[in-house]
């Protein structure tokens, strides 16, 4: 599949001019490899989780919508050498997660709570109420963009993704 | 999907009860995920 992506992308990823010499070997690496990771994550989730659990669907839709935004960005980059604008990407992420979190807040499943526990303060819970929605959006979009900023050097992004992916899949199950 | 399919079979045979266990399903999903990754990247 990687070879096929490389052929389809006429040589693959270009790299920035200010990239250190050591990393120039990455030129030509095909983009959209996240499609492979997403396939593995979604297939195993759909096969082995309890699909009656709404939290499972929240995670699946959130992952798939972020992947779709990433796909659009990469696809446009291949066509026009420019991805989608930062505000479009950011806006799309906020919109997707905002809709999901609002859905959870307005139609809460069993056991849902907006109480936030503070590390090291046992028994101290802050009930966020409606503020839980923007807080959840901040955490999810922030974590996603943290990985995005980490990406670029070998293994820096995939390391956290392997751990986060395993944790996410286990929590879905 | 396999969860929905296999767990009800525990009524007929106790062997299928294993599919209720989170650790078992997590291990199976882990294996499936790796198999998908390997086959998609052409290393399977």
gemmi code that builds the backbone of each chain (N, CA, C; Angstrom):
import gemmi

chains = {
    "A": [
        ("UNK", (0.831, -1.216, 0.000), (0.000, 0.000, 0.000), (0.864, 1.264, 0.000)),
        ("UNK", (1.990, 1.207, 0.751), (2.873, 2.377, 0.813), (3.462, 2.668, -0.571)),
        ("UNK", (3.852, 1.568, -1.280), (4.386, 1.739, -2.633), (3.319, 2.335, -3.553)),
        ("UNK", (2.084, 1.882, -3.366), (0.970, 2.369, -4.187), (0.720, 3.865, -3.916)),
        ("UNK", (0.763, 4.238, -2.637), (0.587, 5.657, -2.282), (1.683, 6.509, -2.922)),
        ("UNK", (2.899, 5.963, -2.921), (4.024, 6.722, -3.484), (3.802, 6.960, -4.982)),
        ("UNK", (3.323, 5.903, -5.687), (3.065, 6.025, -7.125), (1.945, 7.040, -7.365)),
        ("UNK", (0.874, 6.925, -6.566), (-0.281, 7.820, -6.737), (0.077, 9.269, -6.451)),
        ("UNK", (1.098, 9.456, -5.590), (1.414, 10.822, -5.164), (2.620, 11.401, -5.912)),
        ("UNK", (3.000, 10.775, -7.006), (4.081, 11.296, -7.853), (5.312, 11.677, -7.041)),
        ("UNK", (5.753, 10.803, -6.169), (6.977, 11.096, -5.431), (6.751, 11.417, -3.970)),
        ("UNK", (5.521, 11.760, -3.604), (5.207, 11.938, -2.187), (5.526, 13.299, -1.621)),
        ("UNK", (5.776, 13.283, -0.317), (5.890, 14.507, 0.479), (7.109, 15.346, 0.100)),
        ("UNK", (6.887, 16.660, 0.053), (8.035, 17.551, -0.088), (8.416, 17.995, 1.319)),
        ("UNK", (9.644, 18.455, 1.515), (10.044, 18.891, 2.855), (10.434, 20.362, 2.834)),
        ("UNK", (10.348, 20.974, 3.994), (10.659, 22.402, 4.077), (12.143, 22.632, 3.833)),
        ("UNK", (12.450, 23.828, 3.329), (13.845, 24.112, 2.973), (14.749, 24.245, 4.195)),
        ("UNK", (14.146, 24.645, 5.338), (14.980, 24.838, 6.535), (15.153, 23.544, 7.334)),
        ("UNK", (14.808, 22.402, 6.718), (14.952, 21.118, 7.403), (16.435, 20.764, 7.555)),
        ("UNK", (16.845, 20.232, 8.717), (18.250, 19.827, 8.870), (18.649, 18.783, 7.828)),
        ("UNK", (19.911, 18.788, 7.442), (20.425, 17.893, 6.392), (20.084, 16.439, 6.663)),
        ("UNK", (20.206, 16.052, 7.946), (19.997, 14.677, 8.377), (18.584, 14.175, 8.040)),
        ("UNK", (17.604, 15.117, 7.962), (16.215, 14.716, 7.758), (15.752, 14.858, 6.322)),
        ("UNK", (16.682, 15.247, 5.439), (16.290, 15.432, 4.044), (15.956, 14.110, 3.360)),
        ("UNK", (16.440, 13.022, 3.949), (16.146, 11.699, 3.385), (14.653, 11.385, 3.434)),
        ("UNK", (13.918, 12.159, 4.206), (12.477, 11.897, 4.323), (11.695, 12.381, 3.111)),
        ("UNK", (12.335, 13.191, 2.248), (11.640, 13.669, 1.047), (11.178, 12.469, 0.235)),
        ("UNK", (9.952, 12.515, -0.253), (9.436, 11.396, -1.044), (8.621, 10.416, -0.235)),
        ("UNK", (8.607, 10.580, 1.098), (7.764, 9.713, 1.931), (6.310, 10.012, 1.595)),
        ("UNK", (5.525, 8.985, 1.218), (4.138, 9.282, 0.846), (3.308, 9.726, 2.052)),
        ("UNK", (2.383, 10.652, 1.816), (1.491, 11.077, 2.903), (0.261, 10.163, 2.932)),
        ("UNK", (-0.652, 10.423, 3.837), (-1.882, 9.645, 4.024), (-1.624, 8.247, 4.588)),
        ("UNK", (-0.457, 8.048, 5.193), (-0.175, 6.759, 5.837), (-1.079, 6.531, 7.044)),
        ("UNK", (-1.656, 7.646, 7.574), (-2.581, 7.538, 8.700), (-3.794, 6.686, 8.364)),
        ("UNK", (-4.072, 6.570, 7.059), (-5.186, 5.737, 6.598), (-5.000, 4.288, 7.063)),
        ("UNK", (-3.744, 3.834, 7.056), (-3.446, 2.450, 7.477), (-3.705, 2.300, 8.976)),
        ("UNK", (-3.244, 3.291, 9.759), (-3.441, 3.256, 11.213), (-4.930, 3.304, 11.539)),
        ("UNK", (-5.635, 4.172, 10.826), (-7.075, 4.327, 11.071), (-7.833, 3.033, 10.748)),
        ("UNK", (-7.452, 2.382, 9.654), (-8.102, 1.128, 9.277), (-7.931, 0.096, 10.384)),
        ("UNK", (-6.696, -0.050, 10.877), (-6.425, -1.028, 11.941), (-7.229, -0.711, 13.196)),
        ("UNK", (-7.283, 0.578, 13.536), (-7.978, 0.998, 14.757), (-9.490, 0.783, 14.635)),
        ("UNK", (-10.056, 1.202, 13.496), (-11.508, 1.113, 13.342), (-11.991, -0.328, 13.155)),
        ("UNK", (-11.261, -1.120, 12.362), (-11.695, -2.502, 12.137), (-11.702, -3.276, 13.454)),
        ("UNK", (-10.596, -3.157, 14.221), (-10.541, -3.919, 15.480), (-11.575, -3.404, 16.479)),
        ("UNK", (-11.835, -2.093, 16.462), (-12.855, -1.533, 17.364), (-14.240, -2.049, 16.988)),
        ("UNK", (-14.557, -1.997, 15.691), (-15.893, -2.436, 15.254), (-16.107, -3.934, 15.503)),
        ("UNK", (-15.033, -4.712, 15.403), (-15.170, -6.154, 15.616), (-15.384, -6.527, 17.077)),
        ("UNK", (-14.657, -5.847, 17.984), (-14.576, -6.370, 19.348), (-15.257, -5.542, 20.428)),
        ("UNK", (-15.864, -4.401, 20.069), (-16.492, -3.589, 21.121), (-17.996, -3.846, 21.210)),
        ("UNK", (-18.560, -3.395, 22.317), (-20.007, -3.445, 22.497), (-20.590, -2.208, 21.813)),
        ("UNK", (-21.185, -2.407, 20.652), (-21.621, -1.261, 19.850), (-22.884, -0.592, 20.398)),
        ("UNK", (-23.448, -1.150, 21.469), (-24.586, -0.488, 22.113), (-24.124, 0.612, 23.069)),
        ("UNK", (-22.824, 0.659, 23.319), (-22.262, 1.668, 24.214), (-22.053, 2.972, 23.429)),
        ("UNK", (-22.709, 4.057, 23.871), (-22.621, 5.319, 23.113), (-21.232, 5.927, 23.128)),
        ("UNK", (-20.488, 5.688, 24.204), (-19.121, 6.235, 24.265), (-18.255, 5.672, 23.130)),
        ("UNK", (-18.530, 4.428, 22.761), (-17.781, 3.802, 21.657), (-18.009, 4.599, 20.376)),
        ("UNK", (-19.273, 4.976, 20.136), (-19.589, 5.720, 18.903), (-19.013, 7.129, 18.934)),
        ("UNK", (-18.980, 7.733, 20.140), (-18.368, 9.065, 20.255), (-16.900, 8.993, 19.840)),
        ("UNK", (-16.200, 7.972, 20.348), (-14.777, 7.822, 20.012), (-14.570, 7.503, 18.534)),
        ("UNK", (-15.422, 6.638, 17.991), (-15.286, 6.276, 16.576), (-15.518, 7.505, 15.687)),
        ("UNK", (-16.611, 8.246, 15.961), (-16.934, 9.410, 15.118), (-15.875, 10.500, 15.278)),
        ("UNK", (-15.401, 10.737, 16.513), (-14.359, 11.756, 16.729), (-13.086, 11.381, 15.971)),
        ("UNK", (-12.666, 10.117, 16.076), (-11.445, 9.672, 15.375), (-11.620, 9.802, 13.868)),
        ("UNK", (-12.774, 9.340, 13.364), (-13.010, 9.360, 11.915), (-13.108, 10.789, 11.392)),
        ("UNK", (-13.733, 11.700, 12.160), (-13.866, 13.074, 11.657), (-12.512, 13.787, 11.635)),
        ("UNK", (-11.666, 13.530, 12.632), (-10.326, 14.122, 12.615), (-9.505, 13.548, 11.461)),
        ("UNK", (-9.698, 12.261, 11.202), (-8.982, 11.625, 10.085), (-9.437, 12.229, 8.768)),
        ("UNK", (-10.738, 12.512, 8.663), (-11.279, 13.099, 7.431), (-10.679, 14.481, 7.191)),
        ("UNK", (-10.541, 15.269, 8.277), (-9.936, 16.605, 8.143), (-8.470, 16.469, 7.700)),
        ("UNK", (-7.759, 15.512, 8.291), (-6.363, 15.255, 7.912), (-6.255, 14.808, 6.466)),
        ("UNK", (-7.210, 13.966, 6.036), (-7.221, 13.481, 4.653), (-7.418, 14.652, 3.684)),
        ("UNK", (-8.381, 15.530, 3.994), (-8.640, 16.696, 3.130), (-7.391, 17.568, 3.017)),
        ("UNK", (-6.716, 17.751, 4.169), (-5.493, 18.556, 4.207), (-4.423, 17.952, 3.291)),
        ("UNK", (-4.195, 16.641, 3.442), (-3.182, 15.960, 2.620), (-3.572, 15.952, 1.144)),
        ("UNK", (-4.845, 15.727, 0.870), (-5.313, 15.644, -0.510), (-5.118, 16.986, -1.227)),
        ("UNK", (-5.463, 18.064, -0.508), (-5.289, 19.390, -1.106), (-3.819, 19.715, -1.292)),
        ("UNK", (-3.000, 19.228, -0.354), (-1.554, 19.462, -0.444), (-0.987, 18.807, -1.709)),
        ("UNK", (-1.539, 17.610, -2.026), (-1.069, 16.904, -3.217), (-1.507, 17.602, -4.495)),
        ("UNK", (-2.725, 18.160, -4.467), (-3.284, 18.793, -5.661), (-2.688, 20.170, -5.906)),
        ("UNK", (-2.598, 20.954, -4.835), (-2.228, 22.365, -5.025), (-0.941, 22.743, -4.301)),
        ("UNK", (-0.302, 21.767, -3.661), (0.918, 21.987, -2.864), (0.633, 22.834, -1.622)),
        ("UNK", (-0.633, 23.123, -1.345), (-1.006, 23.873, -0.137), (-2.145, 23.137, 0.536)),
        ("UNK", (-2.015, 22.907, 1.825), (-3.094, 22.228, 2.549), (-4.240, 23.181, 2.846)),
        ("UNK", (-5.180, 22.734, 3.654), (-6.256, 23.644, 4.042), (-5.714, 24.643, 5.061)),
        ("UNK", (-6.400, 25.769, 5.198), (-5.925, 26.822, 6.102), (-5.990, 26.345, 7.553)),
        ("UNK", (-5.098, 26.899, 8.384), (-5.058, 26.502, 9.799), (-6.410, 26.742, 10.467)),
        ("UNK", (-7.035, 27.891, 10.136), (-8.314, 28.198, 10.791), (-9.428, 27.251, 10.307)),
        ("UNK", (-9.311, 26.772, 9.055), (-10.307, 25.804, 8.563), (-10.146, 24.469, 9.301)),
        ("UNK", (-8.885, 24.050, 9.449), (-8.603, 22.786, 10.120), (-9.039, 22.854, 11.593)),
        ("UNK", (-8.635, 23.927, 12.235), (-8.952, 24.138, 13.645), (-10.469, 24.251, 13.833)),
        ("UNK", (-11.108, 25.027, 12.946), (-12.563, 25.219, 13.022), (-13.301, 23.903, 12.830)),
        ("UNK", (-12.833, 23.094, 11.876), (-13.457, 21.793, 11.609), (-13.354, 20.870, 12.809)),
        ("UNK", (-12.180, 20.896, 13.454), (-11.976, 20.044, 14.640), (-12.894, 20.489, 15.777)),
        ("UNK", (-12.952, 21.803, 16.008), (-13.797, 22.322, 17.101), (-15.266, 21.998, 16.840)),
        ("UNK", (-15.666, 22.149, 15.578), (-17.061, 21.883, 15.203), (-17.422, 20.406, 15.428)),
        ("UNK", (-16.538, 19.518, 14.962), (-16.814, 18.076, 15.072), (-16.894, 17.646, 16.535)),
        ("UNK", (-15.880, 18.031, 17.317), (-15.865, 17.608, 18.721), (-16.940, 18.346, 19.521)),
        ("UNK", (-17.163, 19.623, 19.194), (-18.194, 20.401, 19.882), (-19.563, 19.749, 19.734)),
        ("UNK", (-19.866, 19.299, 18.507), (-21.165, 18.660, 18.263), (-21.282, 17.365, 19.076)),
        ("UNK", (-20.206, 16.577, 19.091), (-20.231, 15.301, 19.824), (-20.379, 15.512, 21.330)),
        ("UNK", (-19.619, 16.485, 21.866), (-19.650, 16.721, 23.305), (-20.995, 17.317, 23.735)),
        ("UNK", (-21.567, 18.174, 22.867), (-22.894, 18.734, 23.169), (-23.928, 17.614, 23.204)),
        ("UNK", (-23.812, 16.688, 22.248), (-24.721, 15.530, 22.196), (-24.617, 14.714, 23.492)),
        ("UNK", (-23.376, 14.488, 23.934), (-23.173, 13.737, 25.178), (-23.765, 14.481, 26.380)),
        ("UNK", (-23.553, 15.804, 26.401), (-24.000, 16.602, 27.545), (-25.534, 16.692, 27.601)),
        ("UNK", (-26.155, 16.896, 26.435), (-27.613, 17.071, 26.415), (-28.376, 15.757, 26.564)),
        ("UNK", (-27.807, 14.677, 26.009), (-28.439, 13.357, 26.136), (-27.452, 12.407, 26.803)),
        ("UNK", (-27.219, 12.605, 28.111), (-26.140, 11.842, 28.775), (-26.454, 10.353, 28.909)),
        ("UNK", (-25.477, 9.502, 28.595), (-25.654, 8.064, 28.832), (-25.531, 7.753, 30.326)),
        ("UNK", (-25.821, 6.524, 30.692), (-25.731, 6.124, 32.101), (-24.312, 6.362, 32.630)),
        ("UNK", (-24.236, 6.922, 33.823), (-22.930, 7.096, 34.462), (-22.201, 8.352, 34.038)),
        ("UNK", (-22.812, 9.153, 33.163), (-22.146, 10.373, 32.695), (-22.113, 11.424, 33.802)),
        ("UNK", (-20.990, 12.101, 33.952), (-20.891, 13.171, 34.946), (-19.987, 14.286, 34.417)),
        ("UNK", (-20.259, 15.508, 34.844), (-19.395, 16.622, 34.428), (-18.412, 16.975, 35.551)),
        ("UNK", (-18.352, 16.128, 36.579), (-17.434, 16.384, 37.700), (-16.004, 16.059, 37.279)),
        ("UNK", (-15.119, 16.979, 37.591), (-13.710, 16.837, 37.203), (-12.880, 16.584, 38.449)),
        ("UNK", (-12.122, 15.489, 38.445), (-11.280, 15.236, 39.616), (-9.908, 15.871, 39.409)),
        ("UNK", (-9.404, 16.469, 40.449), (-8.115, 17.159, 40.389), (-7.035, 16.202, 40.928)),
        ("UNK", (-5.973, 15.954, 40.122), (-4.914, 15.057, 40.603), (-4.333, 15.530, 41.943)),
        ("UNK", (-4.015, 14.611, 42.814), (-3.416, 14.836, 44.140), (-4.410, 15.358, 45.190)),
        ("UNK", (-5.625, 15.748, 44.779), (-6.618, 16.227, 45.742), (-7.754, 15.218, 45.840)),
        ("UNK", (-7.561, 14.260, 46.703), (-8.511, 13.164, 46.832), (-9.865, 13.669, 47.335)),
        ("UNK", (-10.904, 13.293, 46.649), (-12.243, 13.655, 47.096), (-12.690, 15.050, 46.689)),
        ("UNK", (-11.811, 15.821, 46.029), (-12.194, 17.164, 45.614), (-12.625, 17.130, 44.153)),
        ("UNK", (-13.922, 17.286, 43.906), (-14.459, 17.223, 42.543), (-15.038, 18.579, 42.148)),
        ("UNK", (-14.676, 19.044, 40.965), (-15.224, 20.308, 40.465), (-16.318, 19.974, 39.447)),
        ("UNK", (-17.547, 20.378, 39.761), (-18.637, 20.102, 38.815), (-18.687, 21.218, 37.787)),
        ("UNK", (-18.418, 20.875, 36.545), (-18.293, 21.895, 35.501), (-19.630, 22.312, 34.897)),
        ("UNK", (-20.625, 21.455, 34.960), (-21.917, 21.788, 34.352), (-21.766, 21.969, 32.850)),
        ("UNK", (-22.359, 23.045, 32.313), (-22.301, 23.281, 30.864), (-20.885, 23.619, 30.397)),
        ("UNK", (-20.033, 24.072, 31.332), (-18.644, 24.394, 30.956), (-17.854, 23.143, 30.571)),
        ("UNK", (-18.448, 21.970, 30.881), (-17.782, 20.717, 30.534), (-17.582, 20.604, 29.010)),
        ("UNK", (-18.542, 21.139, 28.244), (-18.453, 21.022, 26.770), (-17.211, 21.747, 26.231)),
        ("UNK", (-17.031, 23.078, 26.511), (-15.799, 23.711, 25.999), (-14.533, 23.117, 26.592)),
        ("UNK", (-14.612, 22.638, 27.850), (-13.421, 22.028, 28.465), (-13.028, 20.751, 27.709)),
        ("UNK", (-14.030, 19.917, 27.395), (-13.759, 18.667, 26.668), (-13.220, 18.964, 25.271)),
        ("UNK", (-13.786, 20.002, 24.623), (-13.309, 20.395, 23.277), (-11.848, 20.829, 23.362)),
        ("UNK", (-11.520, 21.633, 24.388), (-10.147, 22.120, 24.567), (-9.174, 20.944, 24.742)),
        ("UNK", (-9.561, 19.978, 25.557), (-8.683, 18.837, 25.833), (-8.468, 17.997, 24.566)),
        ("UNK", (-9.563, 17.684, 23.849), (-9.449, 16.792, 22.686), (-8.729, 17.480, 21.521)),
        ("UNK", (-9.145, 18.720, 21.207), (-8.490, 19.437, 20.098), (-7.038, 19.750, 20.474)),
        ("UNK", (-6.797, 20.106, 21.725), (-5.429, 20.383, 22.180), (-4.529, 19.169, 22.063)),
        ("UNK", (-5.045, 18.008, 22.488), (-4.242, 16.780, 22.420), (-3.949, 16.412, 20.969)),
        ("UNK", (-4.959, 16.583, 20.102), (-4.772, 16.255, 18.689), (-3.687, 17.139, 18.070)),
        ("UNK", (-3.748, 18.442, 18.364), (-2.762, 19.353, 17.781), (-1.387, 19.206, 18.413)),
        ("UNK", (-1.338, 18.723, 19.646), (-0.043, 18.461, 20.280), (0.693, 17.374, 19.497)),
        ("UNK", (-0.056, 16.337, 19.073), (0.550, 15.266, 18.274), (0.979, 15.826, 16.916)),
        ("UNK", (0.140, 16.690, 16.364), (0.449, 17.289, 15.064), (1.765, 18.070, 15.120)),
        ("UNK", (1.967, 18.807, 16.219), (3.202, 19.595, 16.363), (4.406, 18.689, 16.612)),
        ("UNK", (4.147, 17.548, 17.265), (5.233, 16.614, 17.567), (5.753, 15.950, 16.303)),
        ("UNK", (4.845, 15.771, 15.318), (5.187, 15.033, 14.101), (6.334, 15.723, 13.340)),
        ("UNK", (7.041, 14.940, 12.559), (8.075, 15.526, 11.717), (9.385, 14.781, 11.813)),
        ("UNK", (9.705, 14.265, 12.990), (10.930, 13.490, 13.135), (10.565, 12.020, 13.320)),
        ("UNK", (11.454, 11.141, 12.918), (11.143, 9.714, 12.944), (10.717, 9.238, 14.319)),
        ("UNK", (9.553, 8.649, 14.388), (9.105, 7.990, 15.608), (8.516, 8.909, 16.661)),
        ("UNK", (8.648, 10.237, 16.490), (8.163, 11.132, 17.538), (6.650, 11.119, 17.644)),
        ("UNK", (5.978, 11.026, 16.501), (4.514, 11.027, 16.551), (3.970, 9.617, 16.747)),
        ("UNK", (4.570, 8.646, 16.055), (3.984, 7.302, 16.094), (4.123, 6.677, 17.483)),
        ("UNK", (5.166, 7.058, 18.236), (5.330, 6.529, 19.600), (4.119, 6.861, 20.474)),
        ("UNK", (3.797, 8.195, 20.623), (2.593, 8.535, 21.401), (1.319, 7.955, 20.792)),
        ("UNK", (1.259, 7.859, 19.440), (0.039, 7.355, 18.796), (-0.186, 5.879, 19.136)),
        ("UNK", (0.894, 5.096, 19.161), (0.768, 3.674, 19.510), (0.174, 3.543, 20.912)),
        ("UNK", (0.728, 4.341, 21.862), (0.240, 4.245, 23.249), (-1.191, 4.775, 23.363)),
        ("UNK", (-1.455, 5.942, 22.726), (-2.803, 6.530, 22.806), (-3.811, 5.629, 22.097)),
        ("UNK", (-3.392, 5.029, 20.965), (-4.286, 4.151, 20.210), (-4.657, 2.916, 21.014)),
        ("UNK", (-3.666, 2.321, 21.660), (-3.923, 1.130, 22.476), (-4.860, 1.471, 23.640)),
        ("UNK", (-4.588, 2.615, 24.288), (-5.413, 3.038, 25.420), (-6.836, 3.324, 24.956)),
        ("UNK", (-6.930, 4.017, 23.811), (-8.244, 4.374, 23.284), (-9.037, 3.124, 22.930)),
        ("UNK", (-8.375, 2.156, 22.270), (-9.080, 0.935, 21.871), (-9.505, 0.137, 23.109)),
        ("UNK", (-8.622, 0.056, 24.100), (-8.964, -0.675, 25.323), (-10.131, -0.007, 26.027)),
        ("UNK", (-10.146, 1.349, 26.029), (-11.245, 2.035, 26.715), (-12.547, 1.848, 25.954)),
        ("UNK", (-12.483, 1.725, 24.624), (-13.702, 1.470, 23.848), (-14.275, 0.104, 24.196)),
        ("UNK", (-13.369, -0.863, 24.363), (-13.817, -2.232, 24.662), (-14.420, -2.277, 26.054)),
    ],
    "B": [
        ("UNK", (-18.892, -5.972, 16.535), (-19.841, -6.841, 15.839), (-19.731, -8.286, 16.307)),
        ("UNK", (-18.471, -8.746, 16.482), (-18.281, -10.115, 16.975), (-18.804, -10.234, 18.400)),
        ("UNK", (-18.683, -9.131, 19.158), (-19.190, -9.122, 20.534), (-20.696, -9.408, 20.533)),
        ("UNK", (-21.412, -8.688, 19.661), (-22.874, -8.859, 19.586), (-23.239, -10.278, 19.144)),
        ("UNK", (-22.381, -10.838, 18.279), (-22.670, -12.141, 17.688), (-22.336, -13.296, 18.639)),
        ("UNK", (-21.196, -13.172, 19.323), (-20.680, -14.318, 20.074), (-21.145, -14.386, 21.536)),
        ("UNK", (-21.344, -13.214, 22.165), (-21.734, -13.236, 23.584), (-23.080, -13.944, 23.815)),
        ("UNK", (-24.111, -13.726, 22.978), (-25.382, -14.449, 23.202), (-25.233, -15.972, 23.120)),
        ("UNK", (-24.206, -16.445, 22.417), (-24.001, -17.894, 22.292), (-23.586, -18.536, 23.623)),
        ("UNK", (-23.198, -17.691, 24.593), (-22.804, -18.209, 25.916), (-23.974, -18.929, 26.595)),
        ("UNK", (-25.210, -18.627, 26.160), (-26.385, -19.322, 26.715), (-26.373, -20.808, 26.336)),
        ("UNK", (-25.821, -21.098, 25.139), (-25.778, -22.479, 24.657), (-24.508, -23.205, 25.070)),
        ("UNK", (-23.398, -22.481, 25.044), (-22.132, -23.117, 25.420), (-21.310, -22.131, 26.256)),
        ("UNK", (-20.856, -22.585, 27.399), (-20.143, -21.723, 28.355), (-18.821, -21.199, 27.771)),
        ("UNK", (-18.317, -21.901, 26.739), (-17.043, -21.503, 26.101), (-17.128, -20.043, 25.601)),
        ("UNK", (-18.301, -19.665, 25.095), (-18.458, -18.331, 24.511), (-18.485, -17.226, 25.564)),
        ("UNK", (-18.537, -17.618, 26.821), (-18.531, -16.638, 27.900), (-17.241, -15.816, 27.906)),
        ("UNK", (-16.193, -16.373, 27.311), (-14.893, -15.696, 27.302), (-14.972, -14.350, 26.555)),
        ("UNK", (-15.941, -14.243, 25.638), (-16.066, -13.001, 24.872), (-16.649, -11.850, 25.697)),
        ("UNK", (-17.143, -12.146, 26.910), (-17.599, -11.082, 27.802), (-16.407, -10.368, 28.444)),
        ("UNK", (-15.289, -11.054, 28.526), (-14.150, -10.513, 29.281), (-13.423, -9.424, 28.497)),
        ("UNK", (-13.275, -8.278, 29.161), (-12.633, -7.121, 28.517), (-11.196, -7.436, 28.123)),
        ("UNK", (-10.480, -8.111, 29.003), (-9.066, -8.395, 28.714), (-8.931, -9.293, 27.486)),
        ("UNK", (-9.831, -10.275, 27.355), (-9.772, -11.176, 26.200), (-10.042, -10.399, 24.914)),
        ("UNK", (-11.091, -9.560, 24.953), (-11.435, -8.809, 23.732), (-10.350, -7.781, 23.396)),
        ("UNK", (-9.743, -7.173, 24.444), (-8.658, -6.212, 24.199), (-7.486, -6.916, 23.521)),
        ("UNK", (-7.178, -8.141, 23.982), (-6.068, -8.898, 23.377), (-6.399, -9.265, 21.936)),
        ("UNK", (-7.626, -9.683, 21.672), (-8.025, -10.044, 20.310), (-7.986, -8.806, 19.392)),
        ("UNK", (-8.467, -7.663, 19.923), (-8.466, -6.430, 19.135), (-7.024, -5.993, 18.847)),
        ("UNK", (-6.150, -6.179, 19.830), (-4.733, -5.852, 19.665), (-4.139, -6.663, 18.507)),
        ("UNK", (-4.425, -7.975, 18.521), (-3.933, -8.854, 17.456), (-4.495, -8.468, 16.098)),
        ("UNK", (-5.789, -8.181, 16.070), (-6.434, -7.780, 14.811), (-5.824, -6.501, 14.258)),
        ("UNK", (-5.623, -5.521, 15.164), (-5.050, -4.247, 14.750), (-3.679, -4.429, 14.125)),
        ("UNK", (-2.852, -5.263, 14.756), (-1.511, -5.507, 14.218), (-1.569, -6.222, 12.877)),
        ("UNK", (-2.497, -7.178, 12.771), (-2.632, -7.911, 11.503), (-3.054, -6.953, 10.387)),
        ("UNK", (-4.012, -6.052, 10.700), (-4.458, -5.077, 9.697), (-3.304, -4.177, 9.273)),
        ("UNK", (-2.532, -3.700, 10.280), (-1.398, -2.813, 9.976), (-0.410, -3.481, 9.052)),
        ("UNK", (-0.104, -4.752, 9.358), (0.895, -5.488, 8.569), (0.383, -5.751, 7.158)),
        ("UNK", (-0.893, -6.121, 7.042), (-1.390, -6.432, 5.700), (-1.531, -5.155, 4.868)),
        ("UNK", (-1.929, -4.034, 5.514), (-2.068, -2.773, 4.763), (-0.710, -2.258, 4.302)),
        ("UNK", (0.312, -2.427, 5.157), (1.610, -1.874, 4.786), (2.420, -2.858, 3.937)),
        ("UNK", (1.831, -4.007, 3.612), (2.485, -4.950, 2.703), (3.547, -5.793, 3.361)),
        ("UNK", (3.525, -5.855, 4.695), (4.538, -6.662, 5.387), (3.957, -7.956, 5.930)),
        ("UNK", (2.669, -8.197, 5.590), (2.017, -9.403, 6.103), (2.451, -10.606, 5.323)),
    ],
}
model = gemmi.Model(1)
for chain_id, residues in chains.items():
    chain = gemmi.Chain(chain_id)
    for i, (resn, *xyz) in enumerate(residues, 1):
        res = gemmi.Residue()
        res.name, res.seqid = resn, gemmi.SeqId(i, " ")
        for name, pos in zip(("N", "CA", "C"), xyz):
            atom = gemmi.Atom()
            atom.name, atom.element = name, gemmi.Element(name[0])
            atom.pos, atom.b_iso = gemmi.Position(*pos), 0.0
            res.add_atom(atom)
        chain.add_residue(res)
    model.add_chain(chain)
structure = gemmi.Structure()
structure.add_model(model)
structure.setup_entities()
